[in-house]
């Protein structure tokens, strides 16, 4: 099972009525498209707007696309910026304040999947934001344990040849901030257990021209929001060309693949829920086809010897 939603079809509507001002959201992935593990949405908050303090019975991560919204968490307001991301742990009160100007937009990932409307409550409002004192996000501060930020060039492989300055405004380099690169593909982890996420992961992916992920499936769901460039995606045998702003979702067991046939790079924000297991998280069709052919060849040779 898979699902495609084009950017032109994403129309945020007012959300959390009675507990928000100038806030809107559009669901990108939920139970209506066949998902059972995740809730993914595109959120928008205008200057002067806010979302009252609330908490959830699910964990929630975010990635800022535009603007500088404020997340109020643990009684402190944190001014975010494009590329900022982080986690609101399950049961932790938080609120949102609008950007300094214009409209802020961010992708919101929730796991386990929020309950259907009309079911048991999973979001509880506690009143207006508890603090309006705001400080800029400082990811070098060890107290920013639930936050991270990715600059545009943090996923560029060639940049790894040059070490970061000791005073660079980044988290100290380590395996926790490493860039994974393979077969024309680069992957930068954003939200995982390092930020205390237990039920999902969020990361950035970039394909070089010619980059390919051969047909495969997983024991978890995945979502992909294209941020730049274009890519050919295949789900359940159907092929699509995805461009900036488009969404692709694959369910458990959906055989899917990606082919960057363009002359430029393609970048997308990806989420997984449940998190990738330590082993057997990928099942590549070509590997099992190879085994099938190898066994068939061996069987043929065996019959020939018995003649």
C-alpha positions as a Python dict, from the first residue, in 0.01 Angstrom:
ca = {
    (1, 'X'): (0, 0, 0),
    (2, 'X'): (125, 349, -85),
    (3, 'X'): (-4, 703, -126),
    (4, 'X'): (93, 1015, -322),
    (5, 'X'): (-17, 1370, -240),
    (6, 'X'): (82, 1658, -467),
    (7, 'X'): (194, 1992, -328),
    (8, 'X'): (-94, 2172, -501),
    (9, 'X'): (-342, 1956, -308),
    (10, 'X'): (-206, 2051, 35),
    (11, 'X'): (-439, 2314, 177),
    (12, 'X'): (-400, 2380, 551),
    (13, 'X'): (-724, 2454, 737),
    (14, 'X'): (-779, 2612, 1080),
    (15, 'X'): (-693, 2361, 1352),
    (16, 'X'): (-733, 2336, 1729),
    (17, 'X'): (-1027, 2576, 1714),
    (18, 'X'): (-1082, 2750, 2048),
    (19, 'X'): (-724, 2675, 2152),
    (20, 'X'): (-531, 2851, 1879),
    (21, 'X'): (-509, 3171, 1680),
    (22, 'X'): (-400, 3200, 1315),
    (23, 'X'): (-293, 2834, 1316),
    (24, 'X'): (-372, 2586, 1039),
    (25, 'X'): (-277, 2231, 949),
    (26, 'X'): (-331, 1977, 675),
    (27, 'X'): (-296, 1604, 735),
    (28, 'X'): (-49, 1444, 495),
    (29, 'X'): (-56, 1090, 635),
    (30, 'X'): (-312, 939, 873),
    (31, 'X'): (-550, 645, 896),
    (32, 'X'): (-754, 768, 599),
    (33, 'X'): (-470, 678, 361),
    (34, 'X'): (-409, 337, 517),
    (35, 'X'): (-146, 426, 775),
    (36, 'X'): (-160, 268, 1121),
    (37, 'X'): (170, 388, 1266),
    (38, 'X'): (209, 760, 1195),
    (39, 'X'): (44, 1097, 1173),
    (40, 'X'): (220, 1347, 944),
    (41, 'X'): (107, 1703, 886),
    (42, 'X'): (201, 2037, 735),
    (43, 'X'): (149, 2317, 989),
    (44, 'X'): (129, 2694, 934),
    (45, 'X'): (125, 2972, 1195),
    (46, 'X'): (102, 3342, 1113),
    (47, 'X'): (276, 3627, 1294),
    (48, 'X'): (80, 3714, 1606),
    (49, 'X'): (-72, 3367, 1620),
    (50, 'X'): (-30, 3098, 1882),
    (51, 'X'): (-128, 2749, 1992),
    (52, 'X'): (-219, 2710, 2360),
    (53, 'X'): (-14, 2493, 2593),
    (54, 'X'): (-103, 2128, 2543),
    (55, 'X'): (33, 1775, 2570),
    (56, 'X'): (-16, 1454, 2375),
    (57, 'X'): (-29, 1082, 2443),
    (58, 'X'): (211, 1043, 2148),
    (59, 'X'): (556, 1181, 2073),
    (60, 'X'): (592, 1456, 1816),
    (61, 'X'): (883, 1581, 1608),
    (62, 'X'): (905, 1880, 1377),
    (63, 'X'): (1118, 2024, 1096),
    (64, 'X'): (1089, 2396, 1017),
    (65, 'X'): (1047, 2479, 647),
    (66, 'X'): (988, 2854, 662),
    (67, 'X'): (990, 3137, 914),
    (68, 'X'): (1099, 3158, 1278),
    (69, 'X'): (822, 3020, 1501),
    (70, 'X'): (869, 2983, 1876),
    (71, 'X'): (828, 2653, 2058),
    (72, 'X'): (757, 2696, 2427),
    (73, 'X'): (870, 2384, 2613),
    (74, 'X'): (983, 2325, 2971),
    (75, 'X'): (871, 2680, 3044),
    (76, 'X'): (1114, 2836, 2795),
    (77, 'X'): (1045, 2988, 2453),
    (78, 'X'): (1289, 2880, 2180),
    (79, 'X'): (1307, 3080, 1857),
    (80, 'X'): (1351, 2838, 1568),
    (81, 'X'): (1459, 2887, 1207),
    (82, 'X'): (1450, 2694, 877),
    (83, 'X'): (1636, 2367, 923),
    (84, 'X'): (1563, 2353, 1295),
    (85, 'X'): (1410, 2030, 1416),
    (86, 'X'): (1341, 1857, 1740),
    (87, 'X'): (1125, 1637, 1956),
    (88, 'X'): (840, 1700, 2196),
    (89, 'X'): (840, 1385, 2412),
    (90, 'X'): (517, 1209, 2498),
    (91, 'X'): (327, 1388, 2775),
    (92, 'X'): (542, 1705, 2778),
    (93, 'X'): (347, 2037, 2783),
    (94, 'X'): (435, 2273, 2498),
    (95, 'X'): (295, 2567, 2301),
    (96, 'X'): (366, 2753, 1977),
    (97, 'X'): (402, 3127, 1913),
    (98, 'X'): (396, 3288, 1569),
    (99, 'X'): (699, 3413, 1375),
    (100, 'X'): (828, 3769, 1380),
    (101, 'X'): (668, 3827, 1040),
    (102, 'X'): (482, 3642, 769),
    (103, 'X'): (392, 3276, 809),
    (104, 'X'): (598, 2996, 958),
    (105, 'X'): (560, 2644, 820),
    (106, 'X'): (681, 2313, 953),
    (107, 'X'): (639, 1940, 903),
    (108, 'X'): (499, 1761, 1208),
    (109, 'X'): (547, 1388, 1270),
    (110, 'X'): (348, 1201, 1536),
    (111, 'X'): (384, 844, 1665),
    (112, 'X'): (202, 636, 1761),
    (113, 'X'): (-67, 755, 1526),
    (114, 'X'): (-313, 999, 1689),
    (115, 'X'): (-656, 856, 1757),
    (116, 'X'): (-949, 920, 1527),
    (117, 'X'): (-1166, 1219, 1607),
    (118, 'X'): (-1447, 1107, 1832),
    (119, 'X'): (-1231, 841, 1997),
    (120, 'X'): (-1042, 858, 2324),
    (121, 'X'): (-870, 1189, 2388),
    (122, 'X'): (-499, 1205, 2305),
    (123, 'X'): (-442, 1583, 2316),
    (124, 'X'): (-504, 1785, 2633),
    (125, 'X'): (-502, 2167, 2645),
    (126, 'X'): (-377, 2344, 2957),
    (127, 'X'): (-435, 2713, 2877),
    (128, 'X'): (-239, 3001, 2720),
    (129, 'X'): (140, 2973, 2672),
    (130, 'X'): (314, 2978, 3011),
    (131, 'X'): (604, 3195, 2894),
    (132, 'X'): (662, 3456, 2628),
    (133, 'X'): (1029, 3507, 2704),
    (134, 'X'): (1215, 3392, 2396),
    (135, 'X'): (1577, 3294, 2329),
    (136, 'X'): (1728, 3187, 1998),
    (137, 'X'): (1795, 2815, 1951),
    (138, 'X'): (2148, 2727, 2061),
    (139, 'X'): (2219, 2365, 1975),
    (140, 'X'): (2570, 2383, 2125),
    (141, 'X'): (2409, 2427, 2466),
    (142, 'X'): (2386, 2075, 2620),
    (143, 'X'): (2049, 2174, 2766),
    (144, 'X'): (1905, 2179, 2413),
    (145, 'X'): (1872, 1802, 2439),
    (146, 'X'): (1557, 1775, 2229),
    (147, 'X'): (1670, 2007, 1947),
    (148, 'X'): (1892, 1989, 1640),
    (149, 'X'): (1952, 2195, 1327),
    (150, 'X'): (2066, 2102, 979),
    (151, 'X'): (2225, 2362, 754),
    (152, 'X'): (2182, 2320, 379),
    (153, 'X'): (2538, 2198, 328),
    (154, 'X'): (2548, 1957, 624),
    (155, 'X'): (2448, 1677, 388),
    (156, 'X'): (2713, 1759, 124),
    (157, 'X'): (2967, 1476, 125),
    (158, 'X'): (3261, 1690, 8),
    (159, 'X'): (3223, 1909, 317),
    (160, 'X'): (3336, 1616, 532),
    (161, 'X'): (3688, 1671, 401),
    (162, 'X'): (3707, 1991, 608),
    (163, 'X'): (3675, 1979, 986),
    (164, 'X'): (3447, 2221, 1169),
    (165, 'X'): (3598, 2506, 1373),
    (166, 'X'): (3597, 2461, 1750),
    (167, 'X'): (3375, 2770, 1781),
    (168, 'X'): (3132, 2668, 1505),
    (169, 'X'): (2767, 2709, 1612),
    (170, 'X'): (2704, 2336, 1578),
    (171, 'X'): (2683, 2028, 1794),
    (172, 'X'): (3032, 1886, 1851),
    (173, 'X'): (3112, 1639, 1574),
    (174, 'X'): (3079, 1272, 1668),
    (175, 'X'): (2915, 952, 1549),
    (176, 'X'): (2588, 1104, 1670),
    (177, 'X'): (2613, 1375, 1404),
    (178, 'X'): (2774, 1164, 1131),
    (179, 'X'): (2669, 1173, 766),
    (180, 'X'): (2597, 834, 612),
    (181, 'X'): (2691, 815, 244),
    (182, 'X'): (2659, 521, 5),
    (183, 'X'): (2598, 456, -367),
    (184, 'X'): (2526, 819, -457),
    (185, 'X'): (2300, 864, -154),
    (186, 'X'): (2362, 1074, 158),
    (187, 'X'): (2161, 1049, 480),
    (188, 'X'): (2165, 1286, 778),
    (189, 'X'): (1984, 1176, 1093),
    (190, 'X'): (1777, 1452, 1253),
    (191, 'X'): (1552, 1302, 1520),
    (192, 'X'): (1611, 963, 1679),
    (193, 'X'): (1701, 820, 2020),
    (194, 'X'): (1975, 1083, 2050),
    (195, 'X'): (1697, 1342, 2096),
    (196, 'X'): (1494, 1092, 2303),
    (197, 'X'): (1258, 975, 2027),
    (198, 'X'): (1143, 621, 2101),
    (199, 'X'): (867, 557, 1849),
    (200, 'X'): (990, 708, 1521),
    (201, 'X'): (1282, 864, 1337),
    (202, 'X'): (1322, 1164, 1108),
    (203, 'X'): (1613, 1222, 871),
    (204, 'X'): (1723, 1402, 555),
    (205, 'X'): (1813, 1220, 234),
    (206, 'X'): (1990, 1349, -77),
    (207, 'X'): (2047, 1159, -402),
    (208, 'X'): (2316, 1251, -650),
    (209, 'X'): (2229, 1232, -1023),
    (210, 'X'): (2205, 863, -1105),
    (211, 'X'): (2143, 766, -743),
    (212, 'X'): (1925, 456, -709),
    (213, 'X'): (1750, 267, -430),
    (214, 'X'): (1651, -65, -584),
    (215, 'X'): (1307, -218, -512),
    (216, 'X'): (1273, -309, -144),
    (217, 'X'): (1029, -309, 144),
    (218, 'X'): (1037, -265, 523),
    (219, 'X'): (865, -384, 841),
    (220, 'X'): (766, -20, 907),
    (221, 'X'): (596, 274, 735),
    (222, 'X'): (787, 558, 569),
    (223, 'X'): (696, 907, 450),
    (224, 'X'): (891, 1130, 212),
    (225, 'X'): (838, 1505, 162),
    (226, 'X'): (1035, 1634, -137),
    (227, 'X'): (1218, 1956, -46),
    (228, 'X'): (1426, 2015, -358),
    (229, 'X'): (1472, 1862, -703),
    (230, 'X'): (1276, 1573, -849),
    (231, 'X'): (1290, 1194, -838),
    (232, 'X'): (1113, 898, -992),
    (233, 'X'): (949, 685, -722),
    (234, 'X'): (792, 344, -763),
    (235, 'X'): (534, 201, -522),
    (236, 'X'): (360, -133, -574),
    (237, 'X'): (469, -129, -938),
    (238, 'X'): (336, 222, -1014),
    (239, 'X'): (582, 495, -1112),
    (240, 'X'): (556, 864, -1022),
    (241, 'X'): (773, 1171, -1076),
    (242, 'X'): (787, 1358, -747),
    (243, 'X'): (879, 1725, -727),
    (244, 'X'): (928, 1989, -458),
    (245, 'X'): (646, 1983, -206),
    (246, 'X'): (507, 1643, -308),
    (247, 'X'): (451, 1364, -55),
    (248, 'X'): (503, 989, -94),
    (249, 'X'): (407, 734, 174),
    (250, 'X'): (473, 360, 183),
    (251, 'X'): (309, 112, 416),
    (252, 'X'): (457, -200, 573),
    (253, 'X'): (549, -446, 297),
    (254, 'X'): (508, -198, 10),
    (255, 'X'): (780, -268, -246),
    (256, 'X'): (918, 72, -348),
    (257, 'X'): (1220, 221, -523),
    (258, 'X'): (1376, 557, -614),
    (259, 'X'): (1564, 667, -926),
    (260, 'X'): (1722, 1009, -966),
    (261, 'X'): (1719, 1038, -1345),
    (262, 'X'): (1758, 1418, -1336),
    (263, 'X'): (2080, 1616, -1382),
    (264, 'X'): (2066, 1762, -1030),
    (265, 'X'): (2042, 1640, -675),
    (266, 'X'): (1711, 1562, -506),
    (267, 'X'): (1651, 1607, -133),
    (268, 'X'): (1367, 1492, 87),
    (269, 'X'): (1263, 1476, 451),
    (270, 'X'): (1190, 1117, 553),
    (271, 'X'): (1022, 964, 856),
    (272, 'X'): (991, 605, 975),
    (273, 'X'): (758, 446, 1227),
    (274, 'X'): (818, 214, 1402),
    (275, 'X'): (1194, 287, 1409),
    (276, 'X'): (1425, 77, 1193),
    (277, 'X'): (1516, -249, 1372),
    (278, 'X'): (1880, -340, 1434),
    (279, 'X'): (1862, -613, 1170),
    (280, 'X'): (1643, -705, 873),
    (281, 'X'): (1499, -357, 826),
    (282, 'X'): (1548, -373, 446),
    (283, 'X'): (1431, -653, 217),
    (284, 'X'): (1573, -594, -131),
    (285, 'X'): (1389, -780, -405),
    (286, 'X'): (1703, -823, -616),
    (287, 'X'): (1881, -1016, -338),
    (288, 'X'): (1602, -1270, -308),
    (289, 'X'): (1564, -1294, -686),
    (290, 'X'): (1936, -1372, -698),
    (291, 'X'): (1888, -1651, -444),
    (292, 'X'): (1590, -1786, -638),
    (293, 'X'): (1795, -1800, -959),
    (294, 'X'): (2091, -1955, -778),
    (295, 'X'): (1876, -2228, -624),
    (296, 'X'): (1706, -2293, -958),
    (297, 'X'): (2044, -2326, -1128),
    (298, 'X'): (2162, -2567, -860),
    (299, 'X'): (1847, -2774, -895),
    (300, 'X'): (1898, -2800, -1271),
    (301, 'X'): (2257, -2916, -1227),
    (302, 'X'): (2145, -3173, -972),
    (303, 'X'): (1890, -3323, -1212),
    (304, 'X'): (2154, -3341, -1482),
    (305, 'X'): (2389, -3545, -1263),
    (306, 'X'): (2117, -3801, -1183),
    (307, 'X'): (2061, -3887, -1549),
}
